[in-house]
């Protein structure tokens, strides 16, 4: 059985064409692509690429100035943060949440709208594997071209599970029996009708938005549309820690807000979502609200 696309580039001794991440004594990273006869130059000396070709990952190489560099293949989070950008990339912390909370599994049929620079596409393709399907839609041809280059550069070739379409999802989506839909766009609520038709019962809609107003509108739109269960919305923040002897403290910098995520599951055809049993905050929907939890007209919730 042949290896999954790109797997051979992730193991074994370094070879020509491999990307190598070099880490200097101060923790700074430099990424190079190995070529015979070429050299890596810094203000503290140089070394030939040939010194890395054929040696195992995790080796140390020294420049002519006797500065040591640790050589490792860049991880996917390293790769997406350093890839050429057309649009902003989806940060690894959010991509990890998408893979986990949208339950992306090997062989899944996934639709993505808003490719940007190809960061999330790369994560999704590695998760679904060669037997899955990822159909990505991007409105801008220039962003799509950059994303295609980034994805193919990571895997070393075109990925057999990937189709990239330049255009609007709501105008072009024709994929049947889709397991997951990921929306990374300004107005994801405009795609709910197309998404609802494409998703299988139990399928997951996952939206990634930047602002609280977008998040609130998307949540309310999903509720009103009527073919999904109660949506869940959240954000994640990452804080590293400094550990040096007795000096154990959080770092002064952290990866704070990057975006909000929302998930909801497709109900079976003809099924109405169960009535929410949560009392809204007083005044949350205005004085004329008479829905669940209101004191007039609506059924009280407990």
GUKOL-216170 format. One record per residue (C-alpha): y, z, x; chain. Coordinates in steps of 0.001 Angstrom, whole numbers. Layout:
N
<pt north="Y" up="Z" east="X" vogu="A"/>
...
This chain:
302
<pt north="0" up="0" east="0" vogu="A"/>
<pt north="3397" up="-962" east="1415" vogu="A"/>
<pt north="6015" up="1666" east="2118" vogu="A"/>
<pt north="8921" up="2165" east="-304" vogu="A"/>
<pt north="12036" up="179" east="530" vogu="A"/>
<pt north="13913" up="1789" east="3397" vogu="A"/>
<pt north="11255" up="4411" east="4217" vogu="A"/>
<pt north="10403" up="2917" east="7612" vogu="A"/>
<pt north="14041" up="3365" east="8647" vogu="A"/>
<pt north="13817" up="7126" east="8080" vogu="A"/>
<pt north="11095" up="8084" east="10574" vogu="A"/>
<pt north="9688" up="7382" east="14042" vogu="A"/>
<pt north="11440" up="6750" east="17383" vogu="A"/>
<pt north="14856" up="5139" east="17363" vogu="A"/>
<pt north="14790" up="1350" east="17402" vogu="A"/>
<pt north="17265" up="-1500" east="17546" vogu="A"/>
<pt north="19300" up="-1689" east="14334" vogu="A"/>
<pt north="18902" up="2009" east="13474" vogu="A"/>
<pt north="21935" up="4058" east="12576" vogu="A"/>
<pt north="22279" up="7181" east="14723" vogu="A"/>
<pt north="24546" up="10143" east="14087" vogu="A"/>
<pt north="25793" up="11723" east="17312" vogu="A"/>
<pt north="27037" up="15324" east="17231" vogu="A"/>
<pt north="29209" up="16614" east="20058" vogu="A"/>
<pt north="29469" up="20263" east="21204" vogu="A"/>
<pt north="32330" up="20868" east="18738" vogu="A"/>
<pt north="30281" up="19644" east="15795" vogu="A"/>
<pt north="32097" up="16325" east="15388" vogu="A"/>
<pt north="30020" up="13389" east="14171" vogu="A"/>
<pt north="29990" up="9796" east="15388" vogu="A"/>
<pt north="27761" up="7149" east="13782" vogu="A"/>
<pt north="26587" up="4129" east="15773" vogu="A"/>
<pt north="24177" up="1260" east="15179" vogu="A"/>
<pt north="21818" up="787" east="18114" vogu="A"/>
<pt north="22073" up="-2524" east="19987" vogu="A"/>
<pt north="20427" up="-3513" east="23238" vogu="A"/>
<pt north="22856" up="-3666" east="26141" vogu="A"/>
<pt north="25688" up="-1962" east="24250" vogu="A"/>
<pt north="27332" up="1361" east="25186" vogu="A"/>
<pt north="28950" up="4258" east="23331" vogu="A"/>
<pt north="32341" up="5142" east="24835" vogu="A"/>
<pt north="34430" up="8296" east="24460" vogu="A"/>
<pt north="37349" up="9789" east="26401" vogu="A"/>
<pt north="34734" up="11991" east="28112" vogu="A"/>
<pt north="32461" up="9260" east="29367" vogu="A"/>
<pt north="29901" up="6801" east="28012" vogu="A"/>
<pt north="26185" up="6173" east="27751" vogu="A"/>
<pt north="24135" up="3013" east="27043" vogu="A"/>
<pt north="22400" up="2579" east="23673" vogu="A"/>
<pt north="19235" up="1755" east="25646" vogu="A"/>
<pt north="18905" up="5461" east="26483" vogu="A"/>
<pt north="18233" up="6164" east="22784" vogu="A"/>
<pt north="16059" up="3158" east="21928" vogu="A"/>
<pt north="12427" up="4280" east="21843" vogu="A"/>
<pt north="13112" up="8039" east="22053" vogu="A"/>
<pt north="12302" up="10472" east="19213" vogu="A"/>
<pt north="14853" up="11637" east="16697" vogu="A"/>
<pt north="16394" up="14967" east="17658" vogu="A"/>
<pt north="16881" up="13994" east="21308" vogu="A"/>
<pt north="19940" up="14847" east="23413" vogu="A"/>
<pt north="21796" up="12247" east="25458" vogu="A"/>
<pt north="24555" up="12889" east="28018" vogu="A"/>
<pt north="27602" up="10802" east="28815" vogu="A"/>
<pt north="28773" up="9968" east="32317" vogu="A"/>
<pt north="31124" up="12928" east="31892" vogu="A"/>
<pt north="28102" up="15227" east="31311" vogu="A"/>
<pt north="28912" up="15844" east="27624" vogu="A"/>
<pt north="25776" up="16354" east="25525" vogu="A"/>
<pt north="25329" up="14621" east="22155" vogu="A"/>
<pt north="22556" up="15445" east="19684" vogu="A"/>
<pt north="21099" up="12238" east="18211" vogu="A"/>
<pt north="19721" up="12239" east="14638" vogu="A"/>
<pt north="19509" up="9707" east="11851" vogu="A"/>
<pt north="22311" up="10345" east="9332" vogu="A"/>
<pt north="21152" up="11898" east="6078" vogu="A"/>
<pt north="22087" up="10153" east="2837" vogu="A"/>
<pt north="24937" up="12666" east="2206" vogu="A"/>
<pt north="26288" up="11852" east="5674" vogu="A"/>
<pt north="25977" up="8137" east="5012" vogu="A"/>
<pt north="27830" up="8091" east="1683" vogu="A"/>
<pt north="30714" up="10169" east="3025" vogu="A"/>
<pt north="31254" up="7734" east="5901" vogu="A"/>
<pt north="30546" up="4434" east="4102" vogu="A"/>
<pt north="33305" up="1823" east="3668" vogu="A"/>
<pt north="35130" up="2501" east="399" vogu="A"/>
<pt north="36638" up="413" east="-2308" vogu="A"/>
<pt north="36790" up="3211" east="-4859" vogu="A"/>
<pt north="36253" up="6944" east="-4314" vogu="A"/>
<pt north="32639" up="7921" east="-3733" vogu="A"/>
<pt north="30600" up="10333" east="-5838" vogu="A"/>
<pt north="30241" up="13403" east="-3623" vogu="A"/>
<pt north="26734" up="14531" east="-2646" vogu="A"/>
<pt north="27126" up="17776" east="-4604" vogu="A"/>
<pt north="27731" up="15793" east="-7800" vogu="A"/>
<pt north="25086" up="13157" east="-7027" vogu="A"/>
<pt north="22565" up="15969" east="-6580" vogu="A"/>
<pt north="23526" up="17398" east="-9967" vogu="A"/>
<pt north="23117" up="13978" east="-11583" vogu="A"/>
<pt north="19633" up="13541" east="-10109" vogu="A"/>
<pt north="18558" up="17014" east="-11237" vogu="A"/>
<pt north="20298" up="17492" east="-14582" vogu="A"/>
<pt north="19815" up="13899" east="-15754" vogu="A"/>
<pt north="16162" up="14247" east="-14697" vogu="A"/>
<pt north="15997" up="11030" east="-12660" vogu="A"/>
<pt north="12301" up="10396" east="-11979" vogu="A"/>
<pt north="10268" up="7792" east="-10028" vogu="A"/>
<pt north="9909" up="4635" east="-12103" vogu="A"/>
<pt north="12793" up="5511" east="-14444" vogu="A"/>
<pt north="14769" up="2746" east="-16162" vogu="A"/>
<pt north="18408" up="3637" east="-15474" vogu="A"/>
<pt north="21705" up="2008" east="-16399" vogu="A"/>
<pt north="24850" up="2874" east="-14468" vogu="A"/>
<pt north="28441" up="1917" east="-15286" vogu="A"/>
<pt north="31166" up="2295" east="-12681" vogu="A"/>
<pt north="29555" up="1507" east="-9317" vogu="A"/>
<pt north="32606" up="2229" east="-7169" vogu="A"/>
<pt north="31521" up="2120" east="-3525" vogu="A"/>
<pt north="27791" up="2433" east="-4233" vogu="A"/>
<pt north="27315" up="6115" east="-3415" vogu="A"/>
<pt north="25574" up="7160" east="-6639" vogu="A"/>
<pt north="23695" up="3841" east="-6802" vogu="A"/>
<pt north="22084" up="4636" east="-3440" vogu="A"/>
<pt north="21032" up="8115" east="-4584" vogu="A"/>
<pt north="19636" up="6712" east="-7849" vogu="A"/>
<pt north="17679" up="3924" east="-6145" vogu="A"/>
<pt north="16057" up="6318" east="-3716" vogu="A"/>
<pt north="15042" up="8571" east="-6629" vogu="A"/>
<pt north="13593" up="5890" east="-8947" vogu="A"/>
<pt north="11802" up="3990" east="-6156" vogu="A"/>
<pt north="10688" up="375" east="-6051" vogu="A"/>
<pt north="8897" up="596" east="-9415" vogu="A"/>
<pt north="11943" up="1781" east="-11337" vogu="A"/>
<pt north="14952" up="-166" east="-12597" vogu="A"/>
<pt north="18636" up="401" east="-11943" vogu="A"/>
<pt north="21067" up="-1950" east="-13654" vogu="A"/>
<pt north="24606" up="-1244" east="-12461" vogu="A"/>
<pt north="27765" up="-2546" east="-14133" vogu="A"/>
<pt north="31110" up="-2747" east="-12335" vogu="A"/>
<pt north="34286" up="-4251" east="-13760" vogu="A"/>
<pt north="35859" up="-5126" east="-10416" vogu="A"/>
<pt north="34239" up="-7810" east="-8280" vogu="A"/>
<pt north="35767" up="-6419" east="-5059" vogu="A"/>
<pt north="34261" up="-2966" east="-5692" vogu="A"/>
<pt north="30901" up="-4555" east="-6546" vogu="A"/>
<pt north="30887" up="-6493" east="-3260" vogu="A"/>
<pt north="31575" up="-3344" east="-1217" vogu="A"/>
<pt north="28914" up="-1402" east="-3129" vogu="A"/>
<pt north="26325" up="-4134" east="-2560" vogu="A"/>
<pt north="27025" up="-4138" east="1175" vogu="A"/>
<pt north="26773" up="-337" east="1377" vogu="A"/>
<pt north="23497" up="-152" east="-561" vogu="A"/>
<pt north="21831" up="-2962" east="1387" vogu="A"/>
<pt north="23039" up="-1501" east="4680" vogu="A"/>
<pt north="21415" up="1827" east="3855" vogu="A"/>
<pt north="18049" up="392" east="2782" vogu="A"/>
<pt north="18062" up="-2392" east="5367" vogu="A"/>
<pt north="17606" up="-5108" east="2716" vogu="A"/>
<pt north="18259" up="-5797" east="-983" vogu="A"/>
<pt north="16536" up="-3165" east="-3125" vogu="A"/>
<pt north="13923" up="-4663" east="-5483" vogu="A"/>
<pt north="14784" up="-2259" east="-8317" vogu="A"/>
<pt north="18526" up="-3008" east="-8353" vogu="A"/>
<pt north="20515" up="-5443" east="-10464" vogu="A"/>
<pt north="24315" up="-5495" east="-10146" vogu="A"/>
<pt north="26441" up="-7094" east="-12861" vogu="A"/>
<pt north="30199" up="-7630" east="-12678" vogu="A"/>
<pt north="31577" up="-6899" east="-16149" vogu="A"/>
<pt north="31997" up="-4252" east="-18850" vogu="A"/>
<pt north="28906" up="-2321" east="-19895" vogu="A"/>
<pt north="29792" up="-2355" east="-23603" vogu="A"/>
<pt north="30060" up="-6149" east="-23551" vogu="A"/>
<pt north="27008" up="-6917" east="-21404" vogu="A"/>
<pt north="24418" up="-4165" east="-21886" vogu="A"/>
<pt north="21204" up="-5747" east="-23144" vogu="A"/>
<pt north="18522" up="-3687" east="-21361" vogu="A"/>
<pt north="16023" up="-2264" east="-23869" vogu="A"/>
<pt north="14194" up="1075" east="-23684" vogu="A"/>
<pt north="16471" up="2686" east="-21099" vogu="A"/>
<pt north="15536" up="6204" east="-19981" vogu="A"/>
<pt north="18870" up="7287" east="-18528" vogu="A"/>
<pt north="22494" up="6088" east="-18673" vogu="A"/>
<pt north="25063" up="7273" east="-16121" vogu="A"/>
<pt north="28734" up="6619" east="-16892" vogu="A"/>
<pt north="31360" up="7017" east="-14153" vogu="A"/>
<pt north="34474" up="5520" east="-15719" vogu="A"/>
<pt north="37865" up="6318" east="-17247" vogu="A"/>
<pt north="36858" up="6099" east="-20913" vogu="A"/>
<pt north="33086" up="6638" east="-21260" vogu="A"/>
<pt north="33439" up="7345" east="-24996" vogu="A"/>
<pt north="34085" up="3619" east="-25498" vogu="A"/>
<pt north="30471" up="2926" east="-24484" vogu="A"/>
<pt north="28693" up="5300" east="-26884" vogu="A"/>
<pt north="27594" up="2603" east="-29339" vogu="A"/>
<pt north="26086" up="392" east="-26621" vogu="A"/>
<pt north="24495" up="3385" east="-24896" vogu="A"/>
<pt north="23000" up="4717" east="-28130" vogu="A"/>
<pt north="21339" up="1365" east="-28826" vogu="A"/>
<pt north="19870" up="1120" east="-25320" vogu="A"/>
<pt north="18545" up="4676" east="-24849" vogu="A"/>
<pt north="15031" up="5619" east="-25912" vogu="A"/>
<pt north="14635" up="8742" east="-28113" vogu="A"/>
<pt north="14887" up="11713" east="-25771" vogu="A"/>
<pt north="16752" up="9639" east="-23178" vogu="A"/>
<pt north="19681" up="11209" east="-21363" vogu="A"/>
<pt north="23327" up="10200" east="-21293" vogu="A"/>
<pt north="25196" up="11582" east="-18267" vogu="A"/>
<pt north="28956" up="11127" east="-17879" vogu="A"/>
<pt north="31084" up="11880" east="-14813" vogu="A"/>
<pt north="34817" up="12321" east="-15463" vogu="A"/>
<pt north="37722" up="13641" east="-13413" vogu="A"/>
<pt north="39970" up="15570" east="-15810" vogu="A"/>
<pt north="39697" up="18240" east="-18503" vogu="A"/>
<pt north="41216" up="15912" east="-21103" vogu="A"/>
<pt north="38563" up="13262" east="-20394" vogu="A"/>
<pt north="35835" up="15889" east="-20561" vogu="A"/>
<pt north="37096" up="17295" east="-23871" vogu="A"/>
<pt north="37405" up="13864" east="-25473" vogu="A"/>
<pt north="33940" up="12848" east="-24282" vogu="A"/>
<pt north="32343" up="16033" east="-25649" vogu="A"/>
<pt north="34007" up="15617" east="-29036" vogu="A"/>
<pt north="33156" up="11899" east="-29156" vogu="A"/>
<pt north="29475" up="12581" east="-28442" vogu="A"/>
<pt north="29411" up="15220" east="-31190" vogu="A"/>
<pt north="31063" up="12931" east="-33704" vogu="A"/>
<pt north="28917" up="9905" east="-32879" vogu="A"/>
<pt north="25905" up="11638" east="-34373" vogu="A"/>
<pt north="22965" up="10232" east="-32389" vogu="A"/>
<pt north="22935" up="12859" east="-29622" vogu="A"/>
<pt north="22198" up="16550" east="-29423" vogu="A"/>
<pt north="24873" up="19090" east="-28478" vogu="A"/>
<pt north="26383" up="17981" east="-25134" vogu="A"/>
<pt north="26600" up="20265" east="-22112" vogu="A"/>
<pt north="29550" up="20080" east="-19704" vogu="A"/>
<pt north="30057" up="21747" east="-16318" vogu="A"/>
<pt north="31400" up="21412" east="-12778" vogu="A"/>
<pt north="30055" up="22575" east="-9418" vogu="A"/>
<pt north="31798" up="23930" east="-6346" vogu="A"/>
<pt north="30327" up="24340" east="-2876" vogu="A"/>
<pt north="31402" up="27031" east="-419" vogu="A"/>
<pt north="29955" up="27179" east="3088" vogu="A"/>
<pt north="29645" up="30410" east="5049" vogu="A"/>
<pt north="30592" up="31245" east="8619" vogu="A"/>
<pt north="27818" up="33209" east="10335" vogu="A"/>
<pt north="28485" up="34312" east="13919" vogu="A"/>
<pt north="27051" up="37681" east="14940" vogu="A"/>
<pt north="28712" up="40340" east="12789" vogu="A"/>
<pt north="31328" up="37872" east="11562" vogu="A"/>
<pt north="29793" up="36819" east="8249" vogu="A"/>
<pt north="32325" up="35477" east="5767" vogu="A"/>
<pt north="32987" up="32488" east="3538" vogu="A"/>
<pt north="34644" up="29517" east="5190" vogu="A"/>
<pt north="38360" up="29122" east="4644" vogu="A"/>
<pt north="37777" up="25701" east="3109" vogu="A"/>
<pt north="35431" up="24703" east="323" vogu="A"/>
<pt north="34538" up="21623" east="-1705" vogu="A"/>
<pt north="36177" up="22562" east="-4975" vogu="A"/>
<pt north="36804" up="20379" east="-8008" vogu="A"/>
<pt north="35683" up="16774" east="-7707" vogu="A"/>
<pt north="34739" up="16023" east="-11298" vogu="A"/>
<pt north="33082" up="17217" east="-14489" vogu="A"/>
<pt north="29573" up="16286" east="-15582" vogu="A"/>
<pt north="28288" up="16043" east="-19131" vogu="A"/>
<pt north="24782" up="15432" east="-20452" vogu="A"/>
<pt north="23396" up="14808" east="-23928" vogu="A"/>
<pt north="20023" up="13584" east="-25211" vogu="A"/>
<pt north="19384" up="10733" east="-27623" vogu="A"/>
<pt north="17939" up="11797" east="-30963" vogu="A"/>
<pt north="15305" up="9834" east="-32869" vogu="A"/>
<pt north="16662" up="7147" east="-35190" vogu="A"/>
<pt north="17780" up="8510" east="-38545" vogu="A"/>
<pt north="17873" up="12121" east="-37379" vogu="A"/>
<pt north="21073" up="14133" east="-37825" vogu="A"/>
<pt north="21950" up="16625" east="-35096" vogu="A"/>
<pt north="21383" up="20259" east="-36175" vogu="A"/>
<pt north="24465" up="22156" east="-37289" vogu="A"/>
<pt north="26132" up="24009" east="-34451" vogu="A"/>
<pt north="25627" up="27755" east="-34766" vogu="A"/>
<pt north="28484" up="28834" east="-32543" vogu="A"/>
<pt north="31745" up="30266" east="-33840" vogu="A"/>
<pt north="34701" up="28382" east="-32305" vogu="A"/>
<pt north="37642" up="30328" east="-30922" vogu="A"/>
<pt north="40307" up="31103" east="-33509" vogu="A"/>
<pt north="42680" up="28168" east="-33749" vogu="A"/>
<pt north="40591" up="25947" east="-31492" vogu="A"/>
<pt north="40601" up="23109" east="-34028" vogu="A"/>
<pt north="43932" up="23758" east="-35762" vogu="A"/>
<pt north="44850" up="25438" east="-39034" vogu="A"/>
<pt north="43264" up="22743" east="-41232" vogu="A"/>
<pt north="39776" up="23084" east="-39690" vogu="A"/>
<pt north="37090" up="23777" east="-42322" vogu="A"/>
<pt north="33912" up="23147" east="-40319" vogu="A"/>
<pt north="31237" up="25546" east="-39087" vogu="A"/>
<pt north="32592" up="28987" east="-38280" vogu="A"/>
<pt north="35812" up="28600" east="-40289" vogu="A"/>
<pt north="36829" up="31228" east="-42831" vogu="A"/>
<pt north="37403" up="28690" east="-45592" vogu="A"/>
<pt north="35114" up="25975" east="-46831" vogu="A"/>
<pt north="32711" up="25859" east="-43919" vogu="A"/>
<pt north="29499" up="27804" east="-43503" vogu="A"/>
<pt north="29960" up="30879" east="-41331" vogu="A"/>
<pt north="28008" up="30965" east="-38127" vogu="A"/>
<pt north="26463" up="33935" east="-36428" vogu="A"/>
